[in-house]
């Protein structure tokens, strides 16, 4: 057997935690989840493997340990052979520059000690940062009867899109295969499974089964990509694979879970519920070298998956950052309407406050629709007119603006008054201001800095306008929550008389496709024009994208749901003479 193992310095003694009530509550929840998927009585020729699909918090090492201890106790109660935790479970993913703080490793050591001491009669697999000979690795440790008996160091470190693991970790070079009740089990970590070499090395080292632990963030279509990739690995090696993913929101990223198991015949024989914590039991038939088929969650449709990702990302951002609730400025338009429904589903209607702030250009239709939406959702609803404030601003600026024609400056003043009032309410109530801008607007700068861009989190930041309409219709599938008139009416910022978005922008059906090709697929201007779009429109849109980079740098974070989002995912300089060449 081959592993990155050997003499490992024992961590310091564990701390004592007093969290009995919390643990009992979680045990009940995990037990219900466990039995909902059906527990198989294991024969002597079977392995009982428990996958703990949990929601960890970055930096909360003690809290993450508590979650794992509860799941470990559940697995021991069911007489499992092994319990598996996800990638970097001790510290949460991605820990980023927390890894530069040396004191965290003492806390991690204490967690590993505690888990090892609890691993009597059961094997525990846990993902963690791990120091060895002054090098830091993204590791999976095998804990058994109070000891670290093997360790695996991630071989393939992703360094693209949202990932920058080479900034922190050193790559491992060896396979790790250990004995689990007579079966040779290999460990791999996340990115390893996207490449043929790590699993091929595991097979060469004698593996009969692969456990792959992950912190794999969601984007639309991601589960299909995972499944296809694992089927390719199975086809290459003939090895069954259990794939464990975490769930939860972490800043721009949201993790969807959907842990699964795949057999040598490439059949998926287990799929965990998306965006749901649970402790799931798998039976592995040692004679057949395959998992026993059991209940699988239903595959999740695209709009449902995106809606759940947005909801979960918003919920965890508010909860993990300690806000009491969410605050939204309603406009009567579709973006704020969808943002409000997400907030209610994420936080509960009792923790959401909607505020309508009419200006001289706000239509009665918008007032009526906003009030109806708030009533449908049962949220606290306030109306604060900004008309007199707007007049006062214009009076103060009358002399400096003398001789200048009205333009977008006056429009932006209205948006900034609203932003000021909403931030004041947020400060006073400790309700986080939820920004309502979408990806189409963020891309071309159709948004006001310190106005409608104000806020702590922007759930629609990676959602194109056409997808906003689709999600609103999805929300209305069973019951009309968002008044249909909000969905049907032409979008308008209502900052000037009879204003429509398409006065300033191409139709969203055209704009969004251009943006998708340019941002997510790196098409050049010529490539996009070759798809049938007008060259002048394409050039204008690309110029708007580049000119708005400075705005996006100052926008709040939002949930990544596309293949390439603004922020961690797409990193362009604000100031660069090279950008003009990228248009070609």
N, C-alpha and C positions, 0 to 999 in steps of 0.2 A: 504494500500500500504506500501511496505517495502523498505527503502533506507538508505544508509549511508548519511543521510542529517541532516540538523539542522542549527544552527546559524553558518554562515561562515564569517570570517572577510573580509571586503571589500578590494580589492586591491587598490593600489594607482591610481590616475588619469592617463589616457592614455597619450602617447606621440602623437605629431602631425607629420605625415609623408608626405613628398612631393614626391609622386611617381605616379602622375596622368597618365602620358604617358604609364608607365609600366602597370598600372591597366587597362587602356582602351584596350591595346593590348591583355592582358589576357582575358578580358571580351569577346572580339571578338572571341578568340580561344575557350573559354568555350562555347560560344553561338553556334558555329558551331558544337562542340562535342555534345552539348545538343540536338540540332535538328537532328543530324545524327542518334540518337537513337529514335527519335520520341517522341513528347510531347503529352500526353493525357490530354484532358480537364477533370478536376476532378468533379465528382458529389458530392453532399452533403454527400454521404455515403462513400466517398473515402478519403484517406490520400495521400498527395503529399510529398514524401520523396526524398531528393536529396542526393546522395552519391558523395562526393568530393574525387576522386582518384588522389592524387597530389604527387609531388616529393618534399619532404622537405630536407633541409640541416641541418645536426646535428650542433647545436650551433648557427645557424643563426635565433635567436628567432624573431627578427624584420622582417627579410625577410620571414620567415614562416607565420608570422601574416599577412603580405601583401597578400600572396597567399590566405589565408583563407578569408580575407576581400573581395577580388574580387569574390571568389566563393559564399560567403554569399550574396553579392549584387546581383549576378546572380539568386540565389535561391529566394530572396525576389522579384525580378522583375517578376519571374514566379509564384508568390503567393504560394510558397511552404509552407507546414506546418512545415517542419523540414529540416535542413541541417546537415550532419554528416561528421566529420573529423576523421582521423585515429589515431591510438595509438601513444601517446606521440608527437602529431603533433606540439605542441608549440616549442619543443626543437629538434625534430628529433630522429630517432631510428637507432642504439642504442647510447645513450648519454655517456655511460660508466662513467669514473671518472669525467666528467664534473659535475656530480651530487654532487660531494664533494665541489664544488665551491659555497659558499653560496650566492654570489652576483647575480647568475643567477636567483634566485627565485624572486628577485625584478623585473627583466625584464619579467619573466613569468607572474607575477601578473599584470603588465602593459598590457600585451597581453590579458589576460583574461578579464580585465576591458574593453579594447577596443572592444573585441568581444561581451561582454555582452551588452554594450551600443548600439551596432549595431543590437542586437537581439530583436528588437521591432517588434512585429507582427509575429515573427518566432521563433521557438525553435532551438537552436544550441547545438549540441553535439560535444565536443572537448576532445581529449585525451591529458593528460598533467601530468607531475610530480606534486604532490600536498602534501604539508605539513599539518599535523593536529596533534596537541598536541605532537610536536617534532618527529613524525614519518613521514617517506616519503612513499607515495603510488604511484603506477601506476594507475592513475585515469581517469575516464570519467566524465566530468562535464556537467550538463544540464543548459544552459543559456536561460533566458526568460525575456524579457522586462527589461533589465538592471541588472538582478539579477542572482545569482547562486541558482537555485531552488532545485537541487538534485545533488548527487554525488555518483559514484560507484567506489569501490576500487577493483582492480583485485584480484580474489580469488586464482587462480592457477599461481604461478610464475615459469616459466621454468628455470631449472638450469642444462642443459645438452647441449651437442654439442656446438653450438655457443652462447648459452644463459647462462647468469649468473645473473639473475635478483634478486636473493636472496642476492646478494652482496650489493644491493642498496635499495630495497623496502621491506616494510612489507606487508604481505598478508592481504587482506580484508577478511571478514567473512560473509557478508550479501548480499542478493539480493538487487537490486534497480529497482523498477517498478514505472513509473511515467505516468501521464495522458497526452496524446497527442490527443487533439480534440475528447475526448470521448473514445479513445482506450488506453488500458493499455499496455505500452511498457516497456520491460526490456532491460537493458544494460549488455553486457558482453565484455570482452577484450581478444582477441587472444587466448592464451592457455586455457582459461576457456571453450572454445567450444570443446576442445579435451577430456574433462572429462564430465561425466554425471551429477555430483552434481550441478554445478552452474546453468545450465539451468533448472534442476529439481526444484531447490530452487526458480527460477524465476517463474516457472509455479505455484508452490505452493503459491507464493505471488500474483497471479492473472494475470500474464502476458498473453497477447493475441498475442504478436509479439515480436521478439527478434532482437535487433540491436547489431551486433558483430563487434567491431573496431579492426583493426589488423596492425601489422608491421611484416608481414610474409615473410621471405626471400625465394628466389627461390632455388630449386634444381630440377634436372630432375625427372619428375613424381609427383611433389609436388601438382599440381592442382587436379590431380586424388585423391590424399590422402585427400585433403581438402574436395572435393565433397563427397567422401565416408563417411568421418567423420561427416559432417553435415547431411547427410542422416540418419546416425545412431541416431543423436540427435533428428531429426524430428520424426523418428520412435518411440523413447522413449517418446516424449512429445506431439507430434501432433502440435507443434508450428512452424509457418513460421519464417524463419531467413533471414535477409539481412546481408551479409558479406562484409565489406569494407576493402580493403587492400591499402597500399601506393605503389608507384613505386619509382625507382631510385637506383643509386649505392651509397654505403657507404663503402669505403675501400674494404674488402673482400666480403661483402654481396651485393646482388642486389635484389631489390624487384620488382616483376612482375605485381602487381596489380591483374588483373583478378577477380575483385570484382563480386559478384554474389548474386542472391536471389533464395531461394528454398521454395516451398510451402509444406503444410501438406501432400500432396500426394507424396512427395519426387521428384517432377519435378523441374528441374532448369529452371526458367522462365526468367532469365536475366543473361548475362555474359558480363562484360566489356572487352574491348580490352586489350591484354597483353602489358606491357611496354609502355603505352600511358596515358598521363595525360588527364583527362576529368571530367566533372561534369555531372552526370547521373541522370535522373529522373525516379523514380519508383512510380507506383500507387498501393496503397493497398486498396482492397475492404473490408471495415469494416464489411459488412453484410456476405460476404463469408469467411472472415478471411483468405484471401490469396492475393498474389500479382497478378496483371493483367499481363499476358504474353506479352512480347515485344521483340524487336529485340535483338538477342544474337550474340556476336562475334563468329567466327568460332574457334573451338578448334585448338590449335597450335601443330604441329607435333614435335617430339622430337628434331631432328637436328635444325629445325627452332627455337624452343624455346631456345636451348642452344646457338645458334649463336646470337640471339637477346640479351640474357642475357650477353654474353661476350661483345658485342658491347656496350650495355647500361652501363655496369659496367666500361668499359674503358673510354667511353665518359664522364661520371660523375666524374671519378677520375681526369681526365685531367682538366675538366671545373671547378669543385669545388675547386681544389687546385691551380687554377690560372695560369696554364701553357699555352703557346701560341700555342702549337701544339705537335706532336709526332715525335720521331726520332727512326728509326729501322735500325739495321744492317742486311742487306740481305746476305744470304749465297748461294742462289740457291736451298735450300732445302725446304721441305714442311712446317716446323714449322714457319720459318720466312715469307714464302709466305702467310700462313694463317693469321699470326699476322699482316702483312701489309694490307690484305684485310679488316680485322676487324678495323684497324686504319683508313682506308679511309672511311669505312661506319660510323664510330663513329665520326670522326673529319672533314671529307671532304678532298679531295685530295690536296687542296691548303694549308692545315695545316699539311702535312706529308712529311718528308724528309727520303728517303731510301739511305743507304750507303753500297756499296759493297767494301770489303777490302780483296782482293785476297792475298793469301800466296803462297809459292812455290808449295803447294799441291792442290791448287784450280784448278779444271778442266775447260776447255773451255766450256763444257756443262753448268756448274754452272754459268759462266759469261754470257753466251747467255740467259739462262733461267731467270736469275735475271733481265737483261736488258729488256727482253720481258714483264715480269710481271710488272715492273715499268712503262713501256710504256702503257700497258693495263689499268693501274689504274690512269695514268696521274699525278704521283707524281714527285716531284723534286728528281733527282737521281744523286748520286756522286759515283765515283770510286777512292778509296785511297789505293794504294798498300802498304802492310806491309812487303814486301820482304826484303827491305834494312834495315828496323828497326829490323826485326827478325835476320838478319845476325849480326847486331851490338850487339844485346843482347847476341848472342852466342859468339861473340868475347870477350865481357866483362866477360862472365862466363867461358871462356875457361880454365883458370887456376883453379878456384874452382871446375870445373867439370872434370878435368883431370883424366883419368883412369876409369871414370864411363861410362857405356854404355848408349846410348840414350834410353829414355823411355817416359812415359807420361809427364815428366817434360817439355820436349821440345814442346810437343803438347800444354800443358797449357800456355806456354809462348806466343804462337800465339793468343790464346783466350784472354789472358790478355792485349796484345798490342791492340787488337780490342776494348776491354772494356775501356781502357785508352783513346783511340781516340774518341770513342763515347761519353764518359762522358765529354770530353773537348768540343765537339760540343754541347752537351746538355747545359753545363754551359754558353757557349758563346751565344746561340740562345734562351735560355729559352724554348726549346722544350724538353719535358720529354722523357727520353730514355725508350723505351718499350722492356722489356726482352721477349725472344721468346721461352724459355724452356717449355716443357710439363710435365704433371704429372708423366709419366713413367720415364723420366729422373730425375726429382726431387726425386722420390721415391728411386731409386737405386744409386743416386749420379753421374749419367752420365752427369756431368755438371761441369764447372770450376768456382770456387769462384773467384770473382773480374775479371772474364772474360765474358763468355756468360751469367752468372748470374747477371751481373751488370744491373742496371736499377731502375726505379721508380715504375714500375707496370708490372706484368707478366700475361697477360690475359689468357694464356694457362696453367697456373700453376695447375689447377684442371681438365685438359683435357688429358685423356690417349691417347697414340699415335694412337691407332686404331680409336678413335673418331676424332682425327685430320684429318685422311684420310677421314672419313665420312663427316666431315664438309667442307673439301675442295671440295669433290664431290657435296655436297649440294650447295655450292657457285657457282659451275659450271653448275648447272642444266639447266639454261636458256641460258647463254652465257659463253663461256670458258674464264674466267678471269685469273685463275691460269693455266699456260701452262701444258698440260696433262703429259708431260714428267717429270715435278716436282713430280706429284702424283705417276707416275708409277715406277720411278727409285728407287733402294734400298737406304734407308737412310744412310747418311755418314756425319761425322763431317769434313772430308777432312783435317785432321791435320797430316796425315801420308800417305805414298804411298798406293794407292789401299785400303784405309780403308773403312770398312762397319760397321754399328752399330752392326750387328749380329756377328761380330768377337768377341765382348765383352759381348753381351747380348743374352739371348734366343730370338727366334722369337717374335715379338711384340704381335702376336695373342695369344701366350702362356704366355708371361710375363704379359700382361695386365690382363688376367683372374686371374693369381696368385695374382697380386697386388690388384685387386678388392676384391677377397675373403679375403685376409689378412687385408687390410686397411679399407675397407668399411663395411665388415661383421664380422670382428674379428675371422675368422677361424684360428684354430691352424695349425701347420705344418701337423699333422696327418690328420686333416679334409681335407686339400687341397690335400694331397697325395691320400686320399680316393676318390677324384674326378677324379683320373686317371693321375695325374701329377707325373713325376719322382722325387723321394725323394731327390736326390742330387741337382737337379735344384731348387726345392722348398727351400731347406736349404740354398743354395747359395743366392737366391733372398731375403729371409728373413734377412740373415746376412747383405746384402747390404743395405736394408732398415734401419736397426738399426744403421749401421756404418755411414750413411749419415745424421743423425739427425742434426749434428752440421752445415752442409751446409744449410739445409732447414731453420734453425733459422736465417740465414743471407740472405735469399732470399727475394726479394721484394714481397709485397702482390699481390694477384691475385683473380679473381672472383670465388666464390664457385658455382659449378654447379652440384656436386655429393652429395650423402648423407653424405660423410665425406671427407672433404678437409684437406690439411695441413694448419697449422696456428691455428686459433681460435678453429677449429673443432676437431683436433687430437693433443693432448698435451702429448708428451712423454719426459722424462728427457734425456738430452744429456749423462750424466754420471750416470750409474746405473748398479750395479752388478746383479740386478734382471732381466735384459732384457734377459739373456740366458734362463731363465725358460719359458719366453713367447713363445719361439720357439716350445715348445712342446704343 
